[in-house]
């Protein structure tokens, strides 16, 4: 198998950047990755540009990558535009990795960016309306809730929140009823991630919160309070993917891509978690990497709501199904625990600029494996895993990407 490495990463602060253009954010992230790797713009031989919302927010459809990258002088190379809901950034990385594996290039850029913050809140929240079957919008939630609620129970004004919070509510309710997962366990996850974010200067929020603070915060839907849910965010992140030959020429310590797995959803019963697409993709990735969940030092998972971290910790094998909440309560997922999760602050606190989210996870894990994470550093980090999901189709995400990285 061809070895593939991540040689440079770059990331903007995630947050409200209404005073900046998307081109500005892309330039900062890409320049950061180039500086990190110690190479020049002209060394890049191909690029995969991920954005999920620019077409909706700015009407820049069809060629967003050529426009944003061309503005900083990156022209003449293959540029592929990528859109895959909240998994857009990790999908760009997936394609860059396979481009290197094909042997047709030695240095390929993966970049993700989105600007969603706007004075027009309805427009900002509307970006999420495309992340499901738009022909049958009512059945998206109805199938997931499977008789748990009347439609009126979740018919809150979609312009005041993402409809995906209703979806996470449905997912959480299934898990709560089957396993006894509690609202307090959701709050433990959120409080932990807000604590981690206080040590990450690139996080949108950097305010410590107790479990009681999280529980007492205003409700969004069901047991989900505002601190349990990801905010609207702007930002960009980038990674330079290289062949072994190219990586060996660099002075910078490169991180090896040990596995990269991607799946779309399957038709399953909502309670059959063993067939969850992330669980299946994670097993594929562990087999490819030749390691298991117990070998992982640190993880970044897609916690658009706090329940997301609980179910993904189970899908990745860190706890049996039904015990993800207890895992969080035990302190195992906090810095200093046996399997720190979302040391960046996660989507709930670091922020969720949809197209950049997956590559923001990679930025954090590369930083951890290099031992450069400062106060949030995981001791002796050797292997890391990222899980990034996108959209909803049936009772689970429409797509997911799993990436396992090794210190090498």
C-alpha positions in Angstrom: 0.0 0.0 0.0 1.1 3.5 -0.8 1.9 5.5 2.3 0.2 8.9 2.7 1.2 11.7 5.0 -0.2 15.0 6.3 2.7 17.4 6.2 1.0 20.7 7.0 -2.2 22.0 8.5 -3.7 25.4 8.8 -6.9 26.7 10.4 -8.6 30.1 11.1 -10.3 30.9 14.4 -13.9 29.6 14.1 -16.5 32.1 14.9 -18.5 35.1 13.5 -16.4 36.6 10.7 -19.0 38.8 9.0 -16.2 41.4 8.5 -14.2 39.0 6.4 -14.7 37.3 3.0 -14.5 33.6 2.4 -11.4 34.3 0.2 -9.7 35.9 3.3 -10.5 32.8 5.4 -9.3 30.4 2.8 -6.1 32.4 2.2 -5.3 32.3 6.0 -5.9 28.5 6.3 -4.0 27.6 3.2 -1.1 29.9 4.0 -1.0 28.4 7.4 -0.7 24.9 6.0 2.0 25.9 3.6 4.0 27.6 6.3 3.5 24.6 8.6 4.8 22.2 5.9 7.6 24.5 4.7 6.6 24.5 1.1 5.5 27.0 -1.5 2.1 27.6 -3.2 3.5 26.5 -6.5 4.5 23.1 -5.1 0.8 22.1 -4.9 -0.2 19.8 -7.7 -3.9 19.4 -7.1 -6.6 20.7 -4.8 -10.0 19.6 -3.4 -12.0 22.5 -2.2 -14.9 21.9 0.2 -17.8 24.2 0.9 -21.4 23.3 1.8 -23.0 26.7 2.1 -21.3 29.3 -0.1 -23.8 28.6 -2.9 -26.7 29.2 -0.6 -25.2 32.2 1.3 -23.4 34.0 -1.5 -24.8 32.4 -4.7 -21.2 31.3 -5.6 -22.2 28.0 -7.1 -20.2 25.7 -9.5 -16.6 27.1 -9.2 -16.1 28.2 -5.6 -12.7 26.5 -5.4 -11.3 28.1 -8.5 -12.5 31.5 -7.3 -11.2 31.3 -3.7 -7.9 29.6 -4.5 -7.3 31.6 -7.7 -7.6 34.8 -5.6 -4.5 33.8 -3.7 -2.6 32.8 -6.8 -3.3 29.0 -7.0 -4.1 28.5 -10.6 -3.4 26.0 -13.4 -3.8 22.8 -11.4 -6.7 20.5 -11.1 -9.2 21.9 -8.6 -12.2 19.8 -7.7 -15.2 21.3 -5.8 -16.6 19.1 -3.0 -19.9 19.3 -1.2 -21.1 16.6 1.1 -23.1 18.3 3.9 -21.3 18.4 7.3 -18.8 15.8 6.0 -17.6 18.1 3.2 -14.1 18.8 4.7 -13.4 15.2 5.5 -14.6 14.2 2.0 -12.2 16.7 0.5 -9.4 15.0 2.6 -10.6 11.6 1.5 -10.3 12.6 -2.2 -6.9 14.2 -1.7 -5.7 11.0 0.0 -6.9 8.8 -2.9 -5.4 11.3 -5.4 -2.0 10.7 -3.7 -2.6 6.9 -3.7 -3.3 7.0 -7.4 0.3 8.0 -8.0 -0.5 10.9 -10.2 0.6 13.6 -7.7 2.9 14.0 -4.7 1.4 17.1 -3.0 -2.3 17.7 -2.9 -4.3 20.3 -0.9 -7.5 19.6 0.9 -9.4 22.8 2.1 -12.8 23.4 3.6 -14.5 26.7 4.2 -17.8 28.3 4.9 -19.3 31.6 6.0 -22.7 31.1 7.6 -23.0 33.9 10.1 -25.3 36.6 8.8 -27.6 39.4 10.0 -30.3 37.4 8.2 -30.8 34.5 10.7 -33.4 32.8 8.6 -30.9 32.6 5.7 -28.2 31.2 8.0 -30.5 28.5 9.3 -31.8 27.7 5.8 -28.5 26.1 4.8 -29.5 23.0 6.9 -32.7 22.5 4.9 -30.8 20.9 2.1 -29.3 18.2 4.2 -32.1 15.7 3.8 -34.6 14.5 1.2 -36.1 17.8 0.2 -39.0 16.1 -1.7 -40.3 14.5 1.5 -39.2 16.8 4.3 -41.8 15.7 6.8 -40.9 12.0 6.5 -37.3 12.7 7.4 -38.2 13.4 11.0 -41.2 11.1 11.1 -39.2 8.1 10.1 -36.6 8.8 12.7 -39.0 9.5 15.5 -41.0 6.4 14.6 -44.1 7.3 16.6 -42.3 8.8 19.6 -43.8 12.2 19.1 -46.6 14.0 17.2 -45.2 16.2 14.5 -46.4 19.2 16.5 -43.9 18.3 19.2 -41.0 19.2 17.0 -42.6 21.8 14.8 -40.8 24.8 16.4 -39.9 27.7 14.2 -37.1 26.3 12.0 -35.7 29.8 11.5 -34.8 30.0 15.2 -32.8 26.8 15.2 -31.3 24.2 12.8 -33.8 21.5 12.0 -30.9 19.1 12.8 -31.4 19.8 16.5 -34.9 18.2 16.1 -33.1 15.2 14.4 -30.6 14.9 17.2 -33.5 15.1 19.7 -35.1 12.1 17.9 -31.8 10.2 18.0 -31.3 11.0 21.6 -34.8 9.9 22.6 -34.3 6.5 21.0 -31.1 6.0 23.0 -32.6 7.3 26.2 -35.6 5.0 26.1 -33.5 2.0 25.2 -30.5 2.4 27.5 -31.5 5.0 30.1 -29.1 7.7 28.8 -29.9 10.9 30.8 -30.1 14.6 30.2 -27.4 15.0 32.8 -25.0 12.7 30.8 -25.6 15.0 27.8 -24.7 18.0 30.0 -21.5 16.2 31.1 -20.4 15.9 27.5 -21.2 19.6 26.8 -19.5 20.8 30.0 -16.4 18.8 29.2 -16.2 20.2 25.7 -16.6 23.8 26.9 -13.8 23.1 29.4 -11.6 21.8 26.6 -12.3 24.9 24.5 -10.9 27.2 27.2 -7.5 25.9 26.2 -8.0 26.3 22.4 -7.5 29.9 21.1 -9.1 28.9 17.8 -12.4 28.0 19.4 -15.5 30.1 18.9 -16.4 29.8 22.6 -13.8 29.7 25.3 -15.9 29.8 28.4 -15.9 27.1 31.0 -19.3 25.7 32.0 -20.4 23.3 34.8 -22.8 20.5 34.3 -25.4 22.6 36.2 -24.7 25.6 34.0 -25.5 23.5 30.9 -28.6 22.0 32.4 -29.9 25.4 33.5 -29.4 27.1 30.1 -32.3 27.8 27.8 -33.8 24.8 26.0 -33.6 24.3 22.2 -35.7 21.2 21.9 -36.4 18.3 24.2 -33.5 17.9 26.7 -31.1 19.8 24.5 -30.0 23.2 25.9 -28.1 25.8 23.9 -24.6 24.8 25.2 -25.4 21.2 24.1 -25.8 22.4 20.5 -23.2 23.6 17.9 -23.4 27.3 16.9 -23.6 28.9 13.5 -19.9 29.5 12.5 -17.5 30.9 9.9 -14.1 29.5 9.3 -11.6 27.6 7.1 -9.2 24.7 7.6 -6.6 23.1 5.3 -4.3 20.1 5.1 -1.4 19.3 2.7 -1.4 15.6 1.8 1.8 14.1 0.5 3.3 10.9 -0.8 6.1 9.3 1.2 8.6 10.5 -1.3 7.6 14.1 -0.9 7.2 13.9 2.8 10.7 12.6 3.2 12.1 15.8 1.7 10.6 17.9 4.4 12.2 19.0 7.7 8.7 19.1 9.3 7.5 16.0 11.1 4.7 14.5 9.0 1.8 12.5 10.4 0.9 9.2 8.6 -2.7 8.5 7.4 -3.1 4.9 8.6 -6.7 4.5 7.4 -9.4 6.5 5.7 -12.9 5.0 5.3 -16.1 6.5 3.9 -19.6 5.2 3.8 -23.2 6.3 3.0 -26.2 5.3 5.1 -27.9 2.0 5.1 -31.5 1.1 5.8 -31.8 -0.1 9.4 -34.0 0.0 12.4 -33.3 3.1 14.5 -32.5 0.8 17.5 -30.0 -1.4 15.6 -26.9 0.5 16.5 -24.5 -2.3 15.4 -25.4 -1.5 11.8 -24.8 2.2 12.3 -22.9 3.5 9.3 -20.2 5.0 11.5 -19.7 1.7 13.4 -19.3 -0.1 10.1 -16.9 2.5 8.7 -14.8 2.6 11.9 -14.4 -1.2 11.8 -13.2 -0.9 8.2 -10.7 1.8 9.3 -9.4 -0.2 12.3 -8.9 -3.2 10.1 -7.0 -1.1 7.5 -4.8 0.6 10.2 -4.1 -2.7 12.0 -5.1 -1.2 15.4 -8.2 -1.2 17.6 -10.2 1.3 19.8 -7.9 0.6 22.8 -4.9 1.9 20.8 -6.4 5.3 20.2 -4.9 8.1 22.2 -7.3 10.9 21.2 -10.5 11.4 19.1 -12.4 14.1 17.5 -16.0 13.3 16.8 -19.0 15.0 15.2 -20.9 16.5 18.2 -23.3 18.9 16.5 -25.3 18.1 19.6 -24.0 16.5 22.8 -25.8 13.3 22.0 -23.6 13.0 18.9 -20.5 12.5 21.0 -22.2 9.8 23.1 -23.4 7.7 20.1 -20.1 8.2 18.2 -18.0 7.1 21.2 -20.0 3.9 21.1 -19.8 3.5 17.3 -16.0 4.0 17.5 -15.7 1.2 20.1 -14.7 3.2 23.1 -17.7 1.9 25.1 -20.4 -0.8 24.4 -23.6 0.5 22.9 -25.7 2.1 25.6 -22.7 3.0 27.8 -21.4 6.2 26.1 -23.1 8.4 28.6 -21.5 6.5 31.5 -18.1 6.7 29.7 -18.4 10.5 29.7 -19.5 10.6 33.4 -16.5 8.5 34.4 -14.1 11.2 33.2 -12.5 8.9 30.6 -13.2 11.3 27.7 -11.8 14.4 29.5 -8.2 15.5 29.2 -6.2 13.2 31.5 -8.7 10.3 31.0 -8.2 7.1 29.1 -9.7 8.3 25.8 -9.9 12.1 25.6 -12.6 13.1 23.0 -12.9 16.5 21.4 -9.9 18.1 23.0 -10.5 21.0 20.6 -13.8 21.8 22.3 -15.8 19.9 19.6 -18.4 21.4 17.4 -20.4 22.5 20.4 -17.7 24.9 21.5 -15.0 25.1 18.9 -17.7 25.9 16.3 -19.2 24.3 13.2 -18.5 26.1 9.9 -19.9 23.2 8.0 -17.4 22.9 5.1 -14.4 23.4 7.4 -15.5 21.1 10.2 -13.9 17.9 9.1 -10.5 19.5 8.4 -10.7 21.4 11.7 -10.8 18.0 13.3 -7.7 17.0 11.4 -5.9 20.2 12.4 -6.5 19.3 16.1 -5.4 15.7 15.8 -2.2 16.5 13.8 -1.4 19.1 16.5 -1.9 16.5 19.2 0.2 13.9 17.5 3.0 16.4 17.1 2.8 17.2 20.8 2.0 20.9 20.1 -1.4 21.3 21.7 -0.2 23.2 24.8 -2.4 23.0 27.8 -4.8 20.7 26.1 -2.0 18.2 25.0 -2.8 14.5 25.5 0.2 12.8 27.0 2.2 10.5 24.7 -0.4 10.7 21.9 0.4 8.1 19.3 -2.8 7.2 17.4 -5.8 9.5 16.7 -9.2 9.1 15.0 -11.6 11.5 13.5 -15.3 10.9 12.8 -17.2 13.4 10.6 -20.8 12.8 9.5 -23.1 14.7 7.2 -26.8 15.1 6.4 -29.6 12.7 7.4 -31.3 10.0 5.4 -33.6 7.6 7.1 -32.5 7.2 10.7 -28.8 8.1 10.4 -26.3 10.3 8.8 -26.3 10.3 5.0 -22.5 10.0 4.9 -19.6 9.6 7.2 -15.8 9.7 7.0 -13.4 8.0 9.5 -9.7 8.9 9.4 -7.0 7.3 11.6 -3.7 9.0 12.0 -0.4 7.8 13.4 2.6 9.5 14.8 5.0 7.5 12.5 
